[in-house]
Amino acid sequence: MRGLLFSSGFIFSILQGLLFQTLLFFFSSFPISADTLSGSLDTVKYLTGDYNKSEMLVKFENKIEKNIFFLRKDAANALEKMMEAYDIDRENISKQHIFISSAFRSFSDQKAIWEGKYKGDRKMRESVSGKTPEQIISLILEYSSAPGTSRHHWGTDFDLNVLKNDYYKKNGKGEFLYEWLRKNASRFGFCQPYNEYDQRGNKGYVEERWHWSYAPVANKLQTEWLRLYKEGKLNFKGKYTGSDYLKDLPPVYVSSINNACAKIK
Ligand SMILES: [Zn+2]
């Protein structure tokens, strides 16, 4: 009897060990927790904006403008709180309220922007005529992401108010707003990924004072995007005009962001 008990206990402990190993393998293959990502949605599709927005994101309505945008629920909640705090602080000082001008953009939304600029239908700093594909790409990449590489795919990032740096500079209408954001946005989890160009080793997109990111989630998504790219799982060749000339620019543009974002957990 004693021998039998010993052996069944022994077998039990082996099974327990096997179960533990299996669970360890299962969880280690998902470095981002399910609630940070989407649970059932494929990671590659999510990170490259190739999904139905209502599957992952919630509606965000500008209170005065009444137009609707899509964001992750965690980002939208944090933004609501930040707007409330800003409205209290700006009273009798600034007439400029916060509103969203752009939030989620899908792969195909970004493709329309990209190809519009590539073909010269959308205005840029210089005309595309007479330029090589490489020159056109670097011109577009001053302000616009290649499809599949945009932080706007993630539902964590949005553009505020006016898409011009001057609006936020000294004597601009959004001067108080911008100074307030610089001081307070991190308390709500937000950072400005495209800060002064020379603060990022003159790499990536030029400065965008209007673009803000919900860092606690976007930081993880950025790490995951770069990991998948390195593994060859994010491939844009043949997917849009000029995609064959991107070479290794995508990870440079995805990783060249404000150091302050990484400090927000
Ligand atoms: Zn933006």
Boltz pocket constraint, residues with backbone or C-beta under 6 A from the ligand:
constraints:
  - pocket:
      binder: B
      contacts: [[A, 152], [A, 158], [A, 159], [A, 211]]
      max_distance: 6.0
